[in-house]
Amino acid sequence: MNVFGSSRDSETKKFISNLEKSLKSYLSKLTKLERLVEENHKSVQIQENQTETLQITCSYIAEHLIKIDNSIHYITDKLRINLVTVNNKYMIKEMSVVDTDTSTMQHWIFKHSSLTQDAKSRSVNNWLQ
């Protein structure tokens, strides 16, 4: 009976040892899997934060594009007022650019020397020389 008992004990110990090795292997794999899930979760959070930042940035850009569009319309309207027509051709007479963020303004008055001017135009434009 000792022979059977000892062989059963050794088989049982071997079986338990194999079970412990398998359990350690599964625990190791489970730990790796948990780490990957955690990394994936962090990555998703980072992507969500980046998406939110991009949405805010796009909104900011859209607001500025609207301001730029309004400025372009304003400038275009001003240019229509400040045009001189010669031989049915329009030429810019004066132009102003205003930076609304810093309240800076630049103003230009253009002299068109290549145009043939009558006496009245010459007297009006004389101060540009």
DSSP file with accessible surface (Angstrom, degrees, kcal/mol):
  #  RESIDUE AA STRUCTURE BP1 BP2  ACC     N-H-->O    O-->H-N    N-H-->O    O-->H-N    TCO  KAPPA ALPHA  PHI   PSI    X-CA   Y-CA   Z-CA
    1    1 A M     >        0   0  190      0, 0.0     4,-3.2     0, 0.0     5,-0.2   0.000 360.0 360.0 360.0 -31.2    0.0    0.0    0.0
    2    2 A N  H  >  +     0   0  146      2,-0.2     4,-2.9     1,-0.2     5,-0.2   0.848 360.0  53.6 -60.9 -37.6    2.9    2.3    0.6
    3    3 A V  H  > S+     0   0  113      2,-0.2     4,-2.0     1,-0.2    -1,-0.2   0.939 113.8  40.6 -64.1 -46.9    3.9    1.9   -3.0
    4    4 A F  H  > S+     0   0  148      2,-0.2     4,-2.6     1,-0.2     5,-0.2   0.920 116.5  50.4 -65.6 -43.5    0.4    2.9   -4.2
    5    5 A G  H  X S+     0   0   29     -4,-3.2     4,-2.6     1,-0.2    -2,-0.2   0.912 112.5  45.7 -60.9 -43.9    0.1    5.6   -1.6
    6    6 A S  H  X S+     0   0   73     -4,-2.9     4,-2.5     2,-0.2    -1,-0.2   0.885 113.2  49.1 -71.4 -34.9    3.5    7.2   -2.5
    7    7 A S  H  X S+     0   0   44     -4,-2.0     4,-2.4    -5,-0.2    -2,-0.2   0.901 113.6  47.3 -70.9 -35.4    2.8    7.0   -6.2
    8    8 A R  H  X S+     0   0  171     -4,-2.6     4,-2.9     2,-0.2    -2,-0.2   0.909 112.0  50.6 -68.7 -39.8   -0.5    8.6   -5.7
    9    9 A D  H  X S+     0   0   98     -4,-2.6     4,-2.8    -5,-0.2    -2,-0.2   0.918 112.0  46.9 -61.7 -42.6    1.1   11.2   -3.5
   10   10 A S  H  X S+     0   0   70     -4,-2.5     4,-2.3     2,-0.2    -2,-0.2   0.908 113.8  47.5 -69.3 -37.3    3.7   11.9   -6.1
   11   11 A E  H  X S+     0   0  126     -4,-2.4     4,-2.9     2,-0.2    -2,-0.2   0.909 113.3  49.2 -67.3 -40.7    1.0   12.1   -8.9
   12   12 A T  H  X S+     0   0   71     -4,-2.9     4,-3.1     2,-0.2     5,-0.2   0.930 112.1  47.7 -64.2 -44.6   -1.1   14.4   -6.7
   13   13 A K  H  X S+     0   0  151     -4,-2.8     4,-2.7     2,-0.2    -2,-0.2   0.909 113.5  48.3 -62.2 -40.9    1.9   16.6   -6.0
   14   14 A K  H  X S+     0   0  144     -4,-2.3     4,-2.7     2,-0.2    -2,-0.2   0.923 112.6  48.3 -64.6 -43.4    2.7   16.7   -9.7
   15   15 A F  H  X S+     0   0  129     -4,-2.9     4,-2.5     2,-0.2    -2,-0.2   0.930 113.6  46.6 -62.9 -45.9   -0.9   17.5  -10.5
   16   16 A I  H  X S+     0   0   79     -4,-3.1     4,-2.7     2,-0.2    -2,-0.2   0.909 111.8  51.7 -63.1 -41.2   -1.0   20.3   -7.9
   17   17 A S  H  X S+     0   0   45     -4,-2.7     4,-2.4    -5,-0.2    -2,-0.2   0.924 110.8  47.8 -61.9 -43.7    2.3   21.6   -9.2
   18   18 A N  H  X S+     0   0   83     -4,-2.7     4,-2.6     1,-0.2    -1,-0.2   0.897 111.5  50.9 -64.2 -39.7    1.0   21.7  -12.7
   19   19 A L  H  X S+     0   0   95     -4,-2.5     4,-2.9     2,-0.2    -2,-0.2   0.914 110.2  49.3 -63.3 -43.4   -2.2   23.4  -11.5
   20   20 A E  H  X S+     0   0  111     -4,-2.7     4,-2.7     2,-0.2    -2,-0.2   0.910 111.6  48.9 -62.6 -41.9   -0.1   26.0   -9.7
   21   21 A K  H  X S+     0   0  136     -4,-2.4     4,-2.5     2,-0.2    -2,-0.2   0.927 113.3  47.0 -63.2 -44.2    2.1   26.6  -12.8
   22   22 A S  H  X S+     0   0   56     -4,-2.6     4,-2.8     2,-0.2    -2,-0.2   0.917 112.3  50.4 -63.0 -42.7   -1.1   27.0  -14.9
   23   23 A L  H  X S+     0   0  104     -4,-2.9     4,-2.8     2,-0.2    -2,-0.2   0.928 111.1  48.2 -62.3 -44.3   -2.6   29.3  -12.4
   24   24 A K  H  X S+     0   0  151     -4,-2.7     4,-2.5     2,-0.2    -1,-0.2   0.914 112.0  50.2 -61.6 -41.9    0.5   31.5  -12.3
   25   25 A S  H  X S+     0   0   53     -4,-2.5     4,-2.5     2,-0.2    -2,-0.2   0.936 113.1  45.3 -62.6 -45.1    0.6   31.6  -16.1
   26   26 A Y  H  X S+     0   0  154     -4,-2.8     4,-2.8     2,-0.2    -2,-0.2   0.900 112.7  51.0 -66.4 -38.7   -3.1   32.6  -16.2
   27   27 A L  H  X S+     0   0   90     -4,-2.8     4,-2.6     2,-0.2    -1,-0.2   0.907 110.4  49.5 -64.2 -40.2   -2.5   35.2  -13.5
   28   28 A S  H  X S+     0   0   59     -4,-2.5     4,-2.4     2,-0.2    -2,-0.2   0.934 113.2  46.1 -63.5 -45.2    0.4   36.6  -15.4
   29   29 A K  H  X S+     0   0  125     -4,-2.5     4,-2.6     2,-0.2    -2,-0.2   0.899 112.4  51.0 -64.8 -39.2   -1.7   36.8  -18.6
   30   30 A L  H  X S+     0   0   84     -4,-2.8     4,-2.8     2,-0.2    -2,-0.2   0.916 109.3  50.6 -64.8 -40.4   -4.6   38.3  -16.7
   31   31 A T  H  X S+     0   0   68     -4,-2.6     4,-2.4     2,-0.2    -2,-0.2   0.925 111.5  47.9 -62.5 -44.1   -2.2   41.0  -15.2
   32   32 A K  H  X S+     0   0  115     -4,-2.4     4,-2.5     1,-0.2    -2,-0.2   0.920 112.1  50.0 -62.6 -41.8   -0.9   41.8  -18.7
   33   33 A L  H  X S+     0   0  101     -4,-2.6     4,-2.6     2,-0.2    -2,-0.2   0.917 110.1  49.7 -64.1 -42.7   -4.5   42.0  -20.0
   34   34 A E  H  X S+     0   0  115     -4,-2.8     4,-2.5     2,-0.2    -1,-0.2   0.906 110.6  50.7 -61.7 -40.8   -5.5   44.3  -17.1
   35   35 A R  H  X S+     0   0  129     -4,-2.4     4,-2.7     2,-0.2    -2,-0.2   0.923 110.7  48.8 -63.1 -42.7   -2.5   46.5  -17.8
   36   36 A L  H  X S+     0   0  103     -4,-2.5     4,-2.6     2,-0.2    -2,-0.2   0.909 111.0  49.8 -64.8 -40.0   -3.4   46.7  -21.5
   37   37 A V  H  X S+     0   0   89     -4,-2.6     4,-2.6     2,-0.2    -2,-0.2   0.924 111.8  48.8 -64.1 -41.7   -7.0   47.6  -20.7
   38   38 A E  H  X S+     0   0  108     -4,-2.5     4,-2.5     2,-0.2    -2,-0.2   0.927 112.1  47.9 -64.6 -42.9   -5.8   50.3  -18.4
   39   39 A E  H  X S+     0   0  108     -4,-2.7     4,-2.5     1,-0.2    -1,-0.2   0.907 112.0  50.4 -63.5 -41.0   -3.4   51.7  -21.0
   40   40 A N  H  X S+     0   0  104     -4,-2.6     4,-2.6     2,-0.2    -2,-0.2   0.914 109.6  50.7 -63.5 -41.9   -6.2   51.6  -23.6
   41   41 A H  H  X S+     0   0  106     -4,-2.6     4,-2.4     2,-0.2    -2,-0.2   0.928 111.0  48.2 -62.0 -43.7   -8.5   53.4  -21.1
   42   42 A K  H  X S+     0   0  111     -4,-2.5     4,-2.5     1,-0.2    -1,-0.2   0.911 110.9  51.7 -62.2 -41.5   -5.8   56.1  -20.6
   43   43 A S  H  X S+     0   0   51     -4,-2.5     4,-2.6     1,-0.2    -2,-0.2   0.909 108.9  50.0 -63.0 -41.1   -5.4   56.4  -24.4
   44   44 A V  H  X S+     0   0   51     -4,-2.6     4,-2.5     2,-0.2    -1,-0.2   0.918 110.4  50.4 -63.5 -41.9   -9.1   56.8  -24.9
   45   45 A Q  H  X S+     0   0   87     -4,-2.4     4,-2.5     2,-0.2    -2,-0.2   0.920 110.5  49.3 -61.9 -42.7   -9.2   59.6  -22.2
   46   46 A I  H  X S+     0   0   94     -4,-2.5     4,-2.7     1,-0.2    -2,-0.2   0.931 111.6  49.1 -62.3 -44.2   -6.3   61.3  -23.9
   47   47 A Q  H  X S+     0   0  108     -4,-2.6     4,-2.6     1,-0.2    -2,-0.2   0.894 110.1  51.1 -64.3 -38.0   -8.0   61.1  -27.2
   48   48 A E  H  X S+     0   0  121     -4,-2.5     4,-2.4     2,-0.2    -1,-0.2   0.924 111.2  48.1 -64.5 -41.8  -11.2   62.5  -25.7
   49   49 A N  H  X S+     0   0   95     -4,-2.5     4,-2.4     2,-0.2    -2,-0.2   0.908 112.5  48.5 -63.6 -42.6   -9.3   65.4  -24.2
   50   50 A Q  H  X S+     0   0  113     -4,-2.7     4,-2.7     2,-0.2    -2,-0.2   0.899 110.4  51.7 -65.3 -38.6   -7.6   66.1  -27.5
   51   51 A T  H  X S+     0   0   72     -4,-2.6     4,-2.5     2,-0.2    -2,-0.2   0.926 110.0  49.0 -63.5 -43.1  -10.9   66.0  -29.3
   52   52 A E  H  X S+     0   0  110     -4,-2.4     4,-2.3     2,-0.2    -2,-0.2   0.928 111.8  49.2 -62.2 -43.3  -12.4   68.5  -26.9
   53   53 A T  H  X S+     0   0   84     -4,-2.4     4,-2.7     1,-0.2    -2,-0.2   0.915 111.1  49.9 -62.7 -42.2   -9.4   70.8  -27.4
   54   54 A L  H  X S+     0   0  111     -4,-2.7     4,-3.0     2,-0.2    -1,-0.2   0.894 109.0  52.0 -64.4 -39.1   -9.7   70.5  -31.1
   55   55 A Q  H  X S+     0   0  129     -4,-2.5     4,-2.3     2,-0.2    -1,-0.2   0.921 111.2  47.1 -63.6 -42.2  -13.4   71.3  -30.9
   56   56 A I  H  X S+     0   0  105     -4,-2.3     4,-2.5     2,-0.2    -2,-0.2   0.932 113.2  48.9 -63.3 -43.5  -12.6   74.4  -28.9
   57   57 A T  H  X S+     0   0   62     -4,-2.7     4,-2.8     1,-0.2    -2,-0.2   0.918 110.8  50.0 -63.3 -43.2   -9.9   75.4  -31.3
   58   58 A C  H  X S+     0   0   80     -4,-3.0     4,-2.7     1,-0.2    -1,-0.2   0.902 110.7  50.1 -63.0 -39.4  -12.2   74.9  -34.3
   59   59 A S  H  X S+     0   0   61     -4,-2.3     4,-2.3     2,-0.2    -1,-0.2   0.924 111.2  49.1 -63.4 -43.7  -14.9   77.0  -32.6
   60   60 A Y  H  X S+     0   0  139     -4,-2.5     4,-2.1     2,-0.2    -2,-0.2   0.923 112.5  47.6 -61.0 -45.2  -12.2   79.7  -32.0
   61   61 A I  H  X S+     0   0   87     -4,-2.8     4,-2.5     1,-0.2    -2,-0.2   0.912 110.1  52.7 -63.9 -42.0  -11.1   79.6  -35.6
   62   62 A A  H  X S+     0   0   48     -4,-2.7     4,-2.2     1,-0.2    -1,-0.2   0.911 108.2  51.0 -61.2 -42.5  -14.7   79.8  -36.8
   63   63 A E  H  X S+     0   0  103     -4,-2.3     4,-2.0     1,-0.2    -1,-0.2   0.921 112.1  46.5 -60.0 -43.9  -15.3   82.9  -34.7
   64   64 A H  H  X S+     0   0   47     -4,-2.1     4,-2.7     1,-0.2    -1,-0.2   0.861 109.0  54.6 -69.0 -34.9  -12.3   84.6  -36.1
   65   65 A L  H  X S+     0   0  103     -4,-2.5     4,-2.8     2,-0.2    -1,-0.2   0.896 107.4  51.0 -64.2 -37.7  -13.2   83.6  -39.7
   66   66 A I  H  X S+     0   0  104     -4,-2.2     4,-2.6     2,-0.2    -2,-0.2   0.931 111.1  48.0 -63.7 -43.5  -16.6   85.3  -39.2
   67   67 A K  H  X S+     0   0  105     -4,-2.0     4,-2.5     2,-0.2    -2,-0.2   0.916 112.7  48.6 -62.2 -41.9  -14.8   88.4  -38.0
   68   68 A I  H  X S+     0   0   91     -4,-2.7     4,-2.8     2,-0.2    -2,-0.2   0.920 110.6  50.8 -63.9 -43.5  -12.4   88.3  -40.9
   69   69 A D  H  X S+     0   0   79     -4,-2.8     4,-2.5     1,-0.2    -2,-0.2   0.926 110.9  48.5 -61.0 -43.4  -15.4   87.8  -43.3
   70   70 A N  H  X S+     0   0   97     -4,-2.6     4,-2.4     1,-0.2    -1,-0.2   0.903 111.5  50.1 -62.3 -41.4  -17.1   90.8  -41.8
   71   71 A S  H  X S+     0   0   45     -4,-2.5     4,-3.0     2,-0.2    -2,-0.2   0.903 109.3  51.4 -63.3 -41.0  -13.9   92.9  -42.1
   72   72 A I  H  X S+     0   0   88     -4,-2.8     4,-3.0     1,-0.2    -2,-0.2   0.925 110.7  48.3 -62.7 -43.4  -13.6   91.9  -45.7
   73   73 A H  H  X S+     0   0   97     -4,-2.5     4,-2.6     2,-0.2    -1,-0.2   0.918 112.5  49.2 -62.7 -41.7  -17.2   92.9  -46.4
   74   74 A Y  H  X S+     0   0  137     -4,-2.4     4,-2.4     2,-0.2    -2,-0.2   0.941 113.5  45.7 -61.6 -47.3  -16.5   96.2  -44.6
   75   75 A I  H  X S+     0   0   51     -4,-3.0     4,-2.8     2,-0.2    -2,-0.2   0.918 112.0  51.9 -63.4 -42.1  -13.3   96.9  -46.6
   76   76 A T  H  X S+     0   0   48     -4,-3.0     4,-2.0     1,-0.2    -1,-0.2   0.921 110.2  48.5 -61.3 -43.4  -15.0   95.9  -49.8
   77   77 A D  H  X S+     0   0   84     -4,-2.6     4,-1.3     1,-0.2    -1,-0.2   0.915 112.1  49.1 -62.1 -42.2  -17.9   98.3  -49.1
   78   78 A K  H  X S+     0   0   90     -4,-2.4     4,-2.0     1,-0.2    -2,-0.2   0.887 108.7  53.4 -63.9 -39.3  -15.3  101.1  -48.3
   79   79 A L  H  < S+     0   0   41     -4,-2.8    -1,-0.2     1,-0.2    14,-0.2   0.877 103.4  56.4 -65.2 -35.8  -13.4  100.4  -51.5
   80   80 A R  H >< S+     0   0  162     -4,-2.0     3,-0.6     1,-0.2    -1,-0.2   0.873 110.0  46.3 -62.5 -34.4  -16.6  100.8  -53.5
   81   81 A I  H 3< S+     0   0  120     -4,-1.3     2,-0.4     1,-0.2    -2,-0.2   0.885 111.8  51.2 -73.4 -38.3  -17.0  104.3  -52.1
   82   82 A N  T 3< S+     0   0   32     -4,-2.0    11,-2.7    12,-0.1    12,-0.9  -0.191  83.6 119.1 -98.1  41.7  -13.4  105.3  -52.6
   83   83 A L  E <   -A   92   0A  56     -3,-0.6     2,-0.5    -2,-0.4     9,-0.2  -0.877  48.5-152.9-108.7 143.6  -13.0  104.4  -56.3
   84   84 A V  E     -A   91   0A  48      7,-2.8     7,-2.1    -2,-0.4     2,-0.5  -0.929  12.6-147.1-110.1 134.2  -12.2  106.8  -59.1
   85   85 A T  E     +A   90   0A  78     -2,-0.5     2,-0.4     5,-0.2     5,-0.2  -0.885  20.3 172.4-106.7 129.9  -13.5  105.9  -62.5
   86   86 A V  E >  S-A   89   0A  33      3,-2.4     3,-1.4    -2,-0.5    -2,-0.0  -0.987  76.3 -11.7-133.9 124.8  -11.5  106.8  -65.6
   87   87 A N  T 3  S-     0   0  140     -2,-0.4    -1,-0.1     1,-0.3     3,-0.1   0.913 128.8 -56.9  51.3  43.6  -12.6  105.6  -69.0
   88   88 A N  T 3  S+     0   0  153      1,-0.2     2,-0.4    -3,-0.0    -1,-0.3   0.753 113.8 119.9  60.7  24.4  -15.0  103.2  -67.3
   89   89 A K  E <   -A   86   0A 147     -3,-1.4    -3,-2.4     2,-0.0     2,-0.4  -0.968  58.8-134.3-117.1 139.4  -12.2  101.6  -65.3
   90   90 A Y  E     -A   85   0A 169     -2,-0.4     2,-0.4    -5,-0.2    -5,-0.2  -0.728  22.9-178.5 -96.1 138.2  -12.1  101.6  -61.5
   91   91 A M  E     -A   84   0A  55     -7,-2.1    -7,-2.8    -2,-0.4     2,-0.3  -0.993  33.4-106.3-133.2 144.0   -9.0  102.6  -59.6
   92   92 A I  E     +A   83   0A  63     -2,-0.4    -9,-0.2    -9,-0.2     3,-0.1  -0.495  31.4 180.0 -71.0 131.0   -8.5  102.7  -55.9
   93   93 A K        -     0   0   85    -11,-2.7    17,-2.9     1,-0.4     2,-0.3   0.832  67.0  -6.1 -97.4 -47.6   -8.4  106.2  -54.6
   94   94 A E  E     -B  109   0B  47    -12,-0.9    -1,-0.4    15,-0.2     2,-0.3  -0.987  60.0-169.3-147.8 158.4   -7.8  105.5  -50.9
   95   95 A M  E     -B  108   0B  49     13,-2.6    13,-3.4    -2,-0.3     2,-0.4  -0.996   2.5-165.9-149.6 141.6   -7.8  102.6  -48.6
   96   96 A S  E     -B  107   0B  44     -2,-0.3     2,-0.4    11,-0.2    11,-0.2  -0.983   3.6-162.4-128.0 142.5   -7.7  102.0  -44.8
   97   97 A V  E     -B  106   0B  62      9,-2.8     9,-2.5    -2,-0.4     2,-0.5  -0.993   9.3-167.3-124.0 130.1   -6.9   98.9  -42.9
   98   98 A V  E     -B  105   0B  70     -2,-0.4     2,-0.8     7,-0.2     7,-0.2  -0.966  15.1-149.3-121.9 127.9   -8.0   98.6  -39.2
   99   99 A D  E  >> -B  104   0B  71      5,-3.3     4,-1.4    -2,-0.5     5,-1.0  -0.865  11.1-164.9 -92.1 110.4   -6.8   96.0  -36.8
  100  100 A T  T  45S+     0   0   95     -2,-0.8    -1,-0.1     1,-0.2     5,-0.0   0.738  82.8  57.2 -73.1 -21.5   -9.8   95.6  -34.5
  101  101 A D  T  45S+     0   0  117      1,-0.2    -1,-0.2    -3,-0.1    -2,-0.0   0.862 123.4  20.7 -75.8 -36.5   -7.8   93.7  -31.8
  102  102 A T  T  45S-     0   0   82     -3,-0.3    -2,-0.2     2,-0.1    -1,-0.2   0.391  99.1-122.5-113.8   1.9   -5.2   96.4  -31.3
  103  103 A S  T  <5 +     0   0  106     -4,-1.4     2,-0.4     1,-0.2    -3,-0.2   0.827  59.1 152.2  58.0  34.7   -7.0   99.5  -32.7
  104  104 A T  E   < -B   99   0B  82     -5,-1.0    -5,-3.3     2,-0.0     2,-0.4  -0.771  23.1-171.0 -94.6 141.3   -4.3  100.1  -35.1
  105  105 A M  E     -B   98   0B 113     -2,-0.4     2,-0.4    -7,-0.2    -7,-0.2  -0.988  13.0-169.2-135.8 141.9   -5.1  101.8  -38.4
  106  106 A Q  E     -B   97   0B 102     -9,-2.5    -9,-2.8    -2,-0.4     2,-0.4  -0.999  10.1-167.3-128.9 134.1   -3.2  102.4  -41.6
  107  107 A H  E     -B   96   0B  75     -2,-0.4     2,-0.4   -11,-0.2   -11,-0.2  -0.974   2.8-171.5-126.9 134.1   -4.5  104.7  -44.3
  108  108 A W  E     -B   95   0B 100    -13,-3.4   -13,-2.6    -2,-0.4     2,-0.5  -0.971   9.7-163.9-125.5 141.2   -3.3  105.1  -47.8
  109  109 A I  E     -B   94   0B  71     -2,-0.4     2,-0.4   -15,-0.2   -15,-0.2  -0.995  20.3-145.7-119.9 126.5   -4.2  107.7  -50.5
  110  110 A F        -     0   0   75    -17,-2.9     2,-0.6    -2,-0.5    18,-0.0  -0.781   6.2-156.0-100.3 134.7   -3.1  106.6  -54.0
  111  111 A K        -     0   0   85     -2,-0.4     2,-1.0    17,-0.1     3,-0.1  -0.927   6.3-155.1-105.6 126.5   -2.0  109.0  -56.7
  112  112 A H    >   +     0   0   39     -2,-0.6     3,-1.1     1,-0.2    -2,-0.0  -0.761  20.2 170.4-103.4  88.6   -2.5  107.8  -60.2
  113  113 A S  T 3  S+     0   0   99     -2,-1.0    -1,-0.2     1,-0.2     4,-0.1   0.712  71.1  66.3 -73.5 -19.3    0.2  109.7  -62.1
  114  114 A S  T 3  S+     0   0  104     -3,-0.1    -1,-0.2     2,-0.1     2,-0.2   0.629  84.4  94.0 -79.6  -8.1   -0.3  107.6  -65.3
  115  115 A L  S <  S-     0   0   39     -3,-1.1     2,-0.6     1,-0.1    -3,-0.0  -0.559  82.1-120.4 -83.5 145.5   -3.8  109.0  -65.7
  116  116 A T        -     0   0  129     -2,-0.2     2,-0.4     0, 0.0    -2,-0.1  -0.748  38.5-162.6 -81.5 124.1   -4.5  111.9  -67.9
  117  117 A Q        -     0   0   41     -2,-0.6     2,-0.1    -4,-0.1    -4,-0.0  -0.896  12.7-135.0-114.4 141.6   -6.1  114.5  -65.5
  118  118 A D     >  -     0   0   96     -2,-0.4     4,-2.5     1,-0.1     5,-0.2  -0.264  41.8 -91.2 -80.4 177.9   -8.0  117.5  -66.3
  119  119 A A  H  > S+     0   0   67      1,-0.2     4,-2.4     2,-0.2     5,-0.2   0.897 126.3  51.3 -61.0 -39.2   -7.3  120.9  -64.5
  120  120 A K  H  > S+     0   0  158      1,-0.2     4,-2.3     2,-0.2    -1,-0.2   0.943 111.5  46.5 -65.7 -46.1   -9.8  120.2  -61.7
  121  121 A S  H  > S+     0   0   46      1,-0.2     4,-2.8     2,-0.2    -1,-0.2   0.905 111.7  52.5 -62.3 -40.8   -8.3  116.7  -61.0
  122  122 A R  H  X S+     0   0  137     -4,-2.5     4,-0.9     1,-0.2    -1,-0.2   0.926 110.1  47.8 -62.8 -40.8   -4.8  118.2  -61.0
  123  123 A S  H  < S+     0   0   79     -4,-2.4     4,-0.4    -5,-0.2     3,-0.3   0.903 114.4  46.0 -68.8 -36.8   -5.7  120.9  -58.6
  124  124 A V  H >< S+     0   0   78     -4,-2.3     3,-0.5     1,-0.2    -2,-0.2   0.921 119.9  39.7 -68.6 -41.9   -7.4  118.4  -56.2
  125  125 A N  H >< S+     0   0   47     -4,-2.8     3,-1.6     1,-0.2     4,-0.3   0.477  88.7  96.4 -88.5  -0.2   -4.6  115.9  -56.4
  126  126 A N  G >< S+     0   0   94     -4,-0.9     3,-1.6    -3,-0.3    -1,-0.2   0.856  76.1  60.6 -59.7 -36.2   -1.8  118.5  -56.4
  127  127 A W  G <  S+     0   0  172     -3,-0.5    -1,-0.3    -4,-0.4    -2,-0.1   0.684  91.4  70.2 -69.9 -13.3   -1.3  118.2  -52.6
  128  128 A L  G <         0   0   44     -3,-1.6    -1,-0.3     1,-0.1    -2,-0.2   0.674 360.0 360.0 -75.5 -15.5   -0.3  114.5  -53.1
  129  129 A Q    <         0   0  159     -3,-1.6    -1,-0.1    -4,-0.3    -2,-0.1   0.655 360.0 360.0 -76.3 360.0    2.9  115.5  -54.8
